[in-house]
Amino acid sequence: MNEKRYSVIIPTHNRAHFIENAAYSVLKQTYKQFELLVIDDGSDDETRQVVESIHDHRIKYVRIPHRGVSFARNTGIHLSAGRYIAFLDSDDEWAESKLERTEEYTIKYPQIPVFHTDEIWYKKGKLLNQKKKHRRPSGFIYRNCLSLCCIGMSTAVVKKNLFYETGYFDTKLPACEDYEFWLRVCSRYEVKLIPERLTIKDGGRNDQLSNQPGLDKYRIYALERMLETGDLDPESHDLTRKELIKKCNIYAKGASKRGRKREADIFFEKISRYKSQ
């Protein structure tokens, strides 16, 4: 069987010291029907040399101008040949059975367009215990997606045709692009959890987008976009509106406390507008 059933996309920017481990965790998969696309988002370190030193016909290196992780992922999707798209961040790794277990689930649940797994978390090399709020959900999980991003990108496998129906990653967002994407997807489709810890994440570094300050303004943008689409049922619309008000209140108070009155007023105005709806 020569079909590339999975296209694995690793977007990367200046992660030469991580990319080799990420790539090899894919190439060592027990399931073999995949291609690996490393999309180099304008790195100026040794990323190219590291990737090109890996001699495996399944890996393709593509360098693009630096335009952010959303553009890099979208580029990989457009270049992909697989029926399913699997994502892996360049500082994460997979267990060797990640694709094999996913394949079993895609065969068992052919109607499901999105699969994800549990994770093992490390922070600066130390194992972290996950909290109850971090438990990965399964089914129609839109309400779970509102407060925080509940599908890790490095755990996710998505049917390629889903992108034609829901759209790609929003290139206007410098962060929280995954939160925005999963809101759109989970408002329409069922998700299946593979309840095994098949993804390994190592966090706690300043270069990670998730550690940047002021991220809630991007989540607020995402929630507003969901309300503006008009595609939500009444219950989901109301839950989205309430979460938006909550996040606006937190962000506005924080901006006010830091002396950014003009910015705070913008978000207080949003609160008034959405409370009146």
QUIZI-V515584 format. One record per pair of residues at least 12 apart in sequence whose C-alpha atoms are under 10 Angstrom apart, sorted by the first residue. I is the first residue (numbers start at 0). J is the second residue. D is the distance in whole Angstrom. If there is no record, write none. Layout:
I,J,D ; I,J,D
This chain:
0,31,10 ; 0,32,8 ; 1,31,10 ; 1,32,7 ; 1,33,9 ; 2,32,7 ; 2,33,8 ; 2,34,10 ; 2,80,9 ; 2,81,8 ; 2,82,9 ; 3,31,9 ; 3,32,5 ; 3,33,5 ; 3,34,6 ; 3,35,10 ; 3,57,10 ; 3,79,9 ; 3,80,7 ; 3,81,5 ; 3,82,8 ; 3,83,9 ; 4,31,9 ; 4,32,6 ; 4,33,6 ; 4,34,8 ; 4,80,8 ; 4,81,5 ; 4,82,5 ; 4,83,6 ; 4,84,9 ; 4,102,9 ; 5,30,10 ; 5,31,9 ; 5,32,7 ; 5,33,5 ; 5,34,7 ; 5,35,9 ; 5,79,9 ; 5,80,8 ; 5,81,5 ; 5,82,6 ; 5,83,5 ; 5,84,6 ; 5,85,7 ; 5,98,8 ; 5,102,9 ; 5,156,9 ; 5,157,9 ; 5,158,9 ; 5,159,9 ; 6,32,9 ; 6,33,6 ; 6,34,5 ; 6,35,6 ; 6,36,7 ; 6,57,10 ; 6,75,9 ; 6,76,8 ; 6,78,9 ; 6,79,6 ; 6,80,6 ; 6,81,5 ; 6,82,8 ; 6,83,6 ; 6,84,5 ; 6,85,6 ; 6,86,8 ; 6,156,9 ; 6,157,10 ; 6,159,9 ; 7,22,10 ; 7,25,8 ; 7,33,7 ; 7,34,6 ; 7,35,5 ; 7,36,6 ; 7,37,8 ; 7,58,9 ; 7,75,9 ; 7,76,9 ; 7,79,8 ; 7,80,10 ; 7,81,9 ; 7,83,9 ; 7,84,6 ; 7,85,5 ; 7,86,6 ; 7,87,7 ; 7,98,10 ; 7,156,9 ; 8,22,10 ; 8,34,9 ; 8,35,6 ; 8,36,5 ; 8,37,6 ; 8,38,7 ; 8,59,10 ; 8,71,9 ; 8,72,7 ; 8,73,10 ; 8,74,9 ; 8,75,6 ; 8,76,8 ; 8,78,10 ; 8,79,8 ; 8,84,7 ; 8,85,6 ; 8,86,5 ; 8,87,6 ; 8,88,8 ; 8,89,9 ; 8,153,10 ; 9,21,8 ; 9,22,8 ; 9,25,10 ; 9,35,8 ; 9,36,6 ; 9,37,5 ; 9,38,6 ; 9,39,8 ; 9,60,10 ; 9,68,10 ; 9,71,9 ; 9,72,8 ; 9,75,8 ; 9,85,9 ; 9,86,6 ; 9,87,5 ; 9,88,6 ; 9,89,6 ; 9,90,9 ; 9,91,10 ; 9,153,9 ; 10,36,8 ; 10,37,6 ; 10,38,5 ; 10,39,6 ; 10,40,7 ; 10,61,10 ; 10,67,9 ; 10,68,6 ; 10,69,9 ; 10,70,9 ; 10,71,6 ; 10,72,6 ; 10,73,10 ; 10,74,9 ; 10,75,8 ; 10,86,8 ; 10,87,8 ; 10,88,6 ; 10,89,6 ; 10,90,10 ; 11,37,7 ; 11,38,6 ; 11,39,5 ; 11,40,6 ; 11,41,8 ; 11,42,8 ; 11,46,8 ; 11,62,10 ; 11,67,9 ; 11,68,8 ; 11,71,8 ; 11,72,9 ; 11,87,10 ; 11,88,7 ; 11,89,6 ; 11,90,9 ; 12,38,9 ; 12,39,6 ; 12,40,5 ; 12,41,6 ; 12,42,5 ; 12,43,8 ; 12,44,9 ; 12,46,8 ; 12,65,8 ; 12,66,10 ; 12,67,8 ; 12,68,8 ; 12,71,10 ; 12,89,8 ; 13,39,8 ; 13,40,8 ; 13,41,8 ; 13,42,5 ; 13,43,6 ; 13,44,6 ; 13,45,8 ; 13,46,7 ; 13,47,10 ; 13,89,10 ; 13,206,10 ; 14,39,9 ; 14,42,8 ; 14,43,10 ; 14,44,8 ; 14,45,8 ; 14,46,7 ; 14,49,10 ; 14,89,7 ; 14,90,7 ; 14,206,10 ; 15,42,9 ; 15,43,10 ; 15,44,7 ; 15,45,6 ; 15,46,4 ; 15,47,8 ; 15,48,9 ; 15,49,7 ; 15,50,8 ; 15,89,9 ; 15,90,10 ; 16,44,9 ; 16,45,8 ; 16,46,8 ; 16,49,9 ; 16,89,10 ; 16,90,9 ; 17,46,9 ; 17,49,10 ; 17,88,10 ; 17,89,6 ; 17,90,5 ; 17,91,8 ; 17,92,9 ; 18,37,9 ; 18,46,7 ; 18,47,10 ; 18,49,8 ; 18,50,7 ; 18,88,9 ; 18,89,5 ; 18,90,7 ; 18,91,9 ; 18,92,9 ; 19,46,9 ; 19,49,7 ; 19,50,7 ; 19,52,9 ; 19,53,8 ; 19,89,8 ; 19,90,9 ; 19,92,10 ; 20,89,8 ; 20,90,8 ; 20,91,8 ; 20,92,7 ; 20,93,10 ; 21,87,8 ; 21,88,8 ; 21,89,6 ; 21,90,6 ; 21,91,6 ; 21,92,5 ; 21,93,8 ; 21,199,10 ; 22,35,8 ; 22,36,9 ; 22,37,8 ; 22,50,8 ; 22,53,9 ; 22,58,8 ; 22,87,9 ; 22,88,10 ; 22,89,8 ; 22,90,10 ; 22,91,9 ; 22,92,8 ; 22,93,9 ; 23,53,9 ; 23,55,10 ; 23,92,8 ; 23,93,9 ; 23,95,10 ; 24,87,10 ; 24,91,9 ; 24,92,6 ; 24,93,5 ; 24,94,7 ; 24,95,7 ; 24,96,10 ; 24,97,10 ; 24,198,10 ; 25,57,10 ; 25,58,10 ; 25,87,9 ; 25,92,8 ; 25,93,7 ; 25,94,8 ; 25,95,7 ; 25,96,10 ; 25,97,9 ; 25,98,9 ; 26,53,10 ; 26,55,8 ; 26,57,8 ; 26,58,8 ; 26,93,10 ; 26,95,9 ; 27,93,9 ; 27,94,9 ; 27,95,6 ; 27,96,9 ; 28,93,8 ; 28,94,8 ; 28,95,5 ; 28,96,6 ; 28,97,7 ; 28,98,7 ; 28,99,8 ; 29,94,10 ; 29,95,6 ; 29,96,6 ; 29,97,8 ; 29,98,7 ; 29,99,6 ; 29,100,10 ; 30,95,8 ; 30,96,7 ; 30,97,8 ; 30,98,6 ; 30,99,5 ; 30,100,9 ; 30,101,9 ; 30,102,8 ; 31,57,9 ; 31,98,8 ; 31,99,9 ; 32,57,9 ; 32,81,9 ; 32,98,9 ; 32,99,10 ; 33,57,7 ; 33,58,9 ; 33,80,9 ; 33,81,7 ; 33,82,10 ; 33,83,9 ; 33,84,10 ; 33,85,10 ; 33,98,9 ; 34,56,9 ; 34,57,5 ; 34,58,6 ; 34,59,8 ; 34,79,8 ; 34,80,8 ; 34,81,8 ; 34,84,10 ; 35,55,10 ; 35,56,9 ; 35,57,6 ; 35,58,5 ; 35,59,6 ; 35,60,9 ; 35,75,10 ; 35,79,9 ; 35,85,9 ; 35,86,10 ; 36,57,8 ; 36,58,6 ; 36,59,5 ; 36,60,6 ; 36,61,7 ; 36,72,10 ; 36,74,10 ; 36,75,7 ; 36,76,9 ; 36,78,8 ; 36,79,8 ; 36,86,10 ; 37,50,8 ; 37,58,7 ; 37,59,6 ; 37,60,5 ; 37,61,6 ; 37,62,8 ; 37,71,9 ; 37,72,10 ; 37,75,8 ; 37,87,10 ; 37,88,10 ; 37,89,9 ; 38,59,8 ; 38,60,6 ; 38,61,5 ; 38,62,6 ; 38,63,7 ; 38,68,9 ; 38,70,10 ; 38,71,6 ; 38,72,7 ; 38,73,10 ; 38,74,8 ; 38,75,6 ; 38,89,10 ; 39,60,7 ; 39,61,6 ; 39,62,5 ; 39,63,6 ; 39,64,8 ; 39,65,8 ; 39,68,10 ; 39,71,7 ; 39,89,10 ; 40,61,9 ; 40,62,6 ; 40,63,5 ; 40,64,6 ; 40,65,5 ; 40,66,7 ; 40,67,7 ; 40,68,7 ; 40,69,10 ; 40,70,8 ; 40,71,6 ; 40,72,9 ; 40,74,10 ; 41,61,10 ; 41,62,6 ; 41,63,6 ; 41,64,5 ; 41,65,4 ; 41,66,8 ; 41,67,9 ; 41,71,10 ; 42,62,8 ; 42,63,9 ; 42,64,8 ; 42,65,7 ; 43,65,10 ; 46,60,10 ; 46,62,10 ; 47,60,8 ; 47,61,9 ; 47,62,8 ; 61,74,9 ; 61,75,9 ; 61,78,10 ; 66,170,8 ; 66,171,10 ; 66,173,9 ; 67,170,7 ; 67,171,9 ; 67,172,9 ; 67,173,7 ; 67,174,9 ; 68,88,10 ; 68,168,9 ; 68,169,10 ; 68,170,8 ; 68,172,9 ; 68,173,8 ; 68,174,8 ; 68,176,8 ; 68,177,10 ; 68,208,10 ; 69,167,8 ; 69,168,5 ; 69,169,6 ; 69,170,5 ; 69,171,8 ; 69,172,8 ; 69,173,8 ; 69,174,9 ; 69,175,10 ; 69,176,7 ; 69,177,9 ; 69,180,10 ; 70,167,9 ; 70,168,7 ; 70,169,8 ; 70,170,6 ; 70,171,9 ; 70,172,10 ; 71,168,9 ; 71,170,9 ; 72,86,8 ; 72,167,9 ; 72,168,7 ; 72,170,10 ; 73,162,9 ; 73,166,10 ; 73,167,6 ; 73,168,6 ; 73,169,9 ; 73,170,9 ; 74,167,10 ; 76,159,8 ; 76,162,9 ; 76,167,9 ; 77,159,10 ; 77,162,10 ; 77,167,10 ; 79,159,9 ; 80,159,9 ; 81,158,9 ; 81,159,8 ; 82,157,9 ; 82,158,6 ; 82,159,6 ; 82,160,8 ; 83,102,10 ; 83,105,9 ; 83,112,9 ; 83,113,9 ; 83,156,7 ; 83,157,6 ; 83,158,4 ; 83,159,5 ; 83,160,8 ; 83,161,10 ; 84,113,10 ; 84,155,8 ; 84,156,6 ; 84,157,5 ; 84,158,6 ; 84,159,6 ; 84,160,10 ; 84,161,10 ; 84,162,10 ; 85,98,9 ; 85,101,10 ; 85,113,10 ; 85,114,9 ; 85,115,10 ; 85,152,9 ; 85,153,8 ; 85,154,8 ; 85,155,6 ; 85,156,4 ; 85,157,6 ; 85,158,9 ; 85,159,9 ; 86,151,9 ; 86,152,6 ; 86,153,5 ; 86,154,7 ; 86,155,6 ; 86,156,7 ; 86,157,9 ; 87,151,9 ; 87,152,7 ; 87,153,4 ; 87,154,7 ; 87,155,8 ; 87,156,10 ; 87,198,9 ; 88,151,10 ; 88,152,7 ; 88,153,6 ; 88,154,9 ; 88,200,9 ; 89,153,9 ; 90,153,10 ; 90,199,9 ; 90,200,7 ; 90,201,7 ; 90,202,8 ; 90,207,9 ; 91,120,10 ; 91,153,7 ; 91,154,10 ; 91,198,7 ; 91,199,6 ; 91,200,5 ; 91,201,7 ; 91,202,9 ; 92,119,10 ; 92,153,8 ; 92,154,10 ; 92,197,9 ; 92,198,6 ; 92,199,5 ; 92,200,7 ; 92,201,9 ; 93,118,9 ; 93,119,10 ; 93,153,8 ; 93,154,8 ; 93,196,9 ; 93,197,6 ; 93,198,5 ; 93,199,6 ; 93,200,9 ; 94,118,10 ; 94,196,8 ; 94,197,5 ; 94,198,6 ; 94,199,7 ; 95,197,8 ; 95,198,10 ; 96,197,7 ; 96,198,10 ; 97,115,10 ; 97,116,9 ; 97,154,9 ; 97,193,10 ; 97,195,9 ; 97,196,9 ; 97,197,6 ; 97,198,8 ; 98,156,9 ; 98,197,9 ; 100,116,10 ; 100,193,8 ; 100,195,9 ; 100,197,9 ; 101,114,7 ; 101,115,8 ; 101,116,9 ; 101,155,10 ; 101,156,8 ; 101,192,10 ; 101,193,7 ; 101,197,10 ; 102,114,10 ; 102,156,10 ; 103,193,10 ; 104,191,8 ; 104,192,9 ; 104,193,8 ; 105,156,10 ; 105,158,10 ; 105,191,9 ; 108,191,8 ; 109,158,10 ; 110,188,10 ; 110,189,9 ; 111,138,9 ; 111,157,9 ; 111,158,8 ; 111,188,8 ; 111,189,6 ; 111,190,6 ; 111,191,7 ; 112,156,8 ; 112,157,6 ; 112,158,5 ; 112,159,9 ; 112,160,9 ; 112,161,7 ; 112,184,10 ; 112,188,7 ; 112,189,7 ; 112,190,7 ; 112,191,8 ; 113,138,10 ; 113,150,10 ; 113,155,7 ; 113,156,6 ; 113,157,5 ; 113,158,7 ; 113,159,10 ; 113,161,9 ; 113,184,9 ; 113,185,9 ; 113,188,8 ; 113,189,7 ; 113,190,5 ; 113,191,6 ; 113,192,9 ; 114,137,9 ; 114,150,9 ; 114,154,8 ; 114,155,6 ; 114,156,5 ; 114,157,7 ; 114,158,9 ; 114,189,9 ; 114,190,6 ; 114,191,5 ; 114,192,6 ; 114,193,7 ; 115,135,8 ; 115,136,9 ; 115,137,9 ; 115,149,10 ; 115,150,7 ; 115,151,8 ; 115,152,9 ; 115,153,9 ; 115,154,5 ; 115,155,4 ; 115,156,6 ; 115,157,9 ; 115,190,8 ; 115,191,7 ; 115,192,5 ; 115,193,6 ; 115,194,8 ; 115,195,9 ; 115,197,9 ; 115,198,10 ; 116,135,8 ; 116,136,10 ; 116,137,10 ; 116,150,8 ; 116,151,8 ; 116,152,10 ; 116,153,9 ; 116,154,5 ; 116,155,7 ; 116,156,9 ; 116,191,9 ; 116,192,6 ; 116,193,5 ; 116,194,6 ; 116,195,6 ; 116,196,6 ; 116,197,6 ; 116,198,7 ; 117,133,10 ; 117,134,8 ; 117,135,6 ; 117,136,10 ; 117,150,9 ; 117,151,9 ; 117,154,7 ; 117,155,10 ; 117,192,8 ; 117,193,7 ; 117,194,6 ; 117,195,5 ; 117,196,4 ; 117,197,6 ; 117,198,7 ; 117,199,9 ; 118,133,10 ; 118,134,10 ; 118,135,9 ; 118,151,8 ; 118,153,9 ; 118,154,7 ; 118,194,9 ; 118,195,8 ; 118,196,5 ; 118,197,6 ; 118,198,5 ; 118,199,6 ; 118,200,7 ; 119,195,10 ; 119,196,6 ; 119,197,8 ; 119,198,6 ; 119,199,5 ; 119,200,6 ; 119,201,9 ; 120,196,10 ; 120,198,9 ; 120,199,6 ; 120,200,5 ; 120,201,6 ; 120,202,8 ; 121,199,8 ; 121,200,6 ; 121,201,4 ; 121,202,6 ; 121,203,8 ; 122,200,8 ; 122,201,5 ; 122,202,5 ; 122,203,5 ; 122,204,8 ; 123,201,7 ; 123,202,6 ; 123,203,6 ; 123,204,7 ; 124,200,10 ; 124,201,7 ; 124,202,8 ; 124,203,9 ; 125,201,9 ; 125,202,10 ; 125,203,10 ; 126,200,10 ; 126,201,9 ; 127,201,10 ; 127,202,10 ; 132,146,10 ; 132,147,9 ; 132,149,9 ; 133,147,9 ; 133,148,9 ; 133,149,7 ; 133,150,10 ; 134,149,8 ; 134,150,10 ; 134,194,10 ; 135,148,10 ; 135,149,6 ; 135,150,7 ; 135,151,9 ; 135,191,10 ; 135,192,7 ; 135,193,9 ; 135,194,8 ; 136,149,7 ; 136,150,8 ; 136,190,8 ; 136,191,8 ; 136,192,7 ; 136,193,10 ; 136,194,9 ; 137,150,10 ; 137,189,8 ; 137,190,6 ; 137,191,5 ; 137,192,5 ; 137,193,9 ; 137,194,9 ; 138,185,9 ; 138,188,8 ; 138,189,5 ; 138,190,5 ; 138,191,6 ; 138,192,8 ; 139,185,7 ; 139,186,8 ; 139,187,8 ; 139,188,7 ; 139,189,5 ; 139,190,6 ; 139,191,9 ; 140,181,10 ; 140,182,9 ; 140,184,10 ; 140,185,6 ; 140,186,8 ; 140,187,10 ; 140,188,9 ; 140,189,7 ; 140,190,7 ; 140,191,10 ; 141,181,8 ; 141,182,7 ; 141,183,9 ; 141,184,8 ; 141,185,5 ; 141,186,5 ; 141,187,8 ; 141,188,9 ; 141,189,9 ; 141,190,10 ; 141,235,8 ; 141,238,10 ; 141,239,9 ; 142,182,9 ; 142,185,9 ; 142,186,9 ; 142,234,10 ; 142,235,7 ; 142,238,7 ; 142,239,8 ; 142,242,10 ; 143,182,9 ; 143,185,9 ; 144,178,7 ; 144,179,9 ; 144,181,7 ; 144,182,6 ; 144,183,10 ; 144,185,8 ; 144,186,9 ; 144,239,10 ; 145,178,8 ; 145,179,10 ; 145,181,10 ; 145,182,7 ; 145,218,9 ; 145,221,10 ; 145,222,8 ; 145,235,10 ; 145,238,8 ; 145,239,7 ; 145,240,10 ; 145,241,10 ; 145,242,7 ; 145,243,9 ; 146,178,10 ; 146,218,9 ; 146,239,9 ; 146,242,7 ; 146,243,9 ; 146,245,9 ; 146,246,9 ; 147,175,10 ; 147,178,7 ; 147,215,10 ; 147,218,9 ; 148,175,8 ; 148,176,10 ; 148,177,7 ; 148,178,5 ; 148,179,9 ; 148,180,10 ; 148,181,8 ; 148,182,9 ; 148,218,10 ; 149,177,10 ; 149,178,8 ; 149,181,8 ; 149,182,10 ; 150,177,8 ; 150,178,8 ; 150,181,7 ; 150,190,10 ; 150,192,9 ; 151,177,8 ; 151,178,9 ; 151,181,10 ; 151,198,9 ; 151,200,10 ; 152,177,7 ; 152,178,10 ; 152,181,10 ; 152,198,10 ; 153,197,10 ; 153,198,7 ; 153,199,9 ; 153,200,8 ; 154,192,10 ; 154,193,9 ; 154,196,9 ; 154,197,8 ; 154,198,6 ; 154,199,9 ; 154,200,10 ; 155,192,9 ; 155,198,10 ; 157,190,10 ; 161,184,8 ; 161,188,9 ; 162,184,9 ; 164,184,9 ; 165,180,9 ; 165,183,7 ; 165,184,7 ; 165,187,9 ; 166,180,9 ; 166,183,9 ; 166,184,9 ; 167,180,8 ; 167,183,10 ; 168,180,6 ; 168,181,10 ; 169,221,10 ; 171,217,10 ; 172,217,7 ; 172,218,10 ; 172,220,9 ; 172,221,9 ; 173,208,8 ; 173,214,9 ; 173,217,8 ; 174,207,10 ; 174,208,6 ; 174,209,7 ; 174,210,10 ; 174,211,8 ; 174,213,10 ; 174,214,7 ; 174,215,10 ; 174,216,10 ; 174,217,7 ; 174,218,9 ; 175,208,8 ; 175,209,8 ; 175,214,7 ; 175,215,8 ; 175,216,9 ; 175,217,6 ; 175,218,6 ; 175,220,10 ; 175,221,9 ; 176,217,8 ; 176,218,9 ; 176,221,9 ; 177,218,10 ; 178,217,9 ; 178,218,7 ; 178,221,8 ; 178,222,10 ; 179,217,8 ; 179,218,7 ; 179,219,9 ; 179,220,8 ; 179,221,5 ; 179,222,8 ; 179,224,9 ; 179,225,9 ; 180,221,8 ; 181,221,10 ; 182,221,8 ; 182,222,8 ; 182,224,10 ; 182,225,8 ; 182,239,10 ; 183,221,9 ; 183,222,10 ; 183,224,9 ; 183,225,7 ; 183,228,10 ; 183,230,10 ; 183,231,10 ; 186,225,9 ; 186,230,8 ; 186,231,7 ; 186,232,9 ; 186,235,8 ; 187,230,9 ; 187,231,9 ; 213,250,8 ; 213,253,9 ; 213,254,9 ; 214,250,9 ; 215,243,10 ; 215,246,7 ; 215,247,8 ; 215,249,9 ; 215,250,7 ; 216,246,8 ; 216,247,8 ; 216,250,7 ; 216,251,10 ; 216,266,9 ; 218,242,10 ; 218,243,8 ; 218,246,8 ; 218,247,10 ; 219,242,9 ; 219,243,6 ; 219,244,9 ; 219,245,10 ; 219,246,7 ; 219,247,7 ; 219,250,9 ; 219,266,9 ; 219,269,10 ; 220,243,9 ; 221,243,9 ; 222,236,10 ; 222,239,6 ; 222,240,8 ; 222,241,10 ; 222,242,8 ; 222,243,6 ; 222,244,10 ; 222,246,10 ; 223,239,8 ; 223,240,8 ; 223,243,7 ; 223,269,10 ; 223,273,10 ; 225,239,8 ; 225,240,9 ; 226,239,7 ; 226,240,7 ; 226,243,9 ; 237,276,9 ; 240,270,10 ; 240,273,7 ; 240,274,8 ; 240,276,9 ; 241,270,10 ; 241,273,8 ; 241,274,8 ; 243,269,9 ; 243,270,8 ; 243,273,8 ; 243,274,10 ; 244,266,9 ; 244,267,9 ; 244,269,8 ; 244,270,5 ; 244,271,9 ; 244,272,9 ; 244,273,7 ; 244,274,7 ; 245,270,8 ; 246,266,9 ; 246,270,9 ; 247,263,9 ; 247,265,9 ; 247,266,6 ; 247,267,7 ; 247,268,9 ; 247,269,7 ; 247,270,6 ; 248,263,9 ; 248,266,7 ; 248,267,7 ; 248,269,9 ; 248,270,7 ; 249,263,10 ; 249,266,9 ; 249,267,10 ; 250,262,9 ; 250,263,7 ; 250,266,7 ; 250,267,9 ; 251,263,4 ; 251,264,7 ; 251,265,8 ; 251,266,5 ; 251,267,6 ; 251,268,10 ; 251,269,10 ; 251,270,9 ; 252,264,10 ; 252,266,9 ; 252,267,9 ; 254,266,9
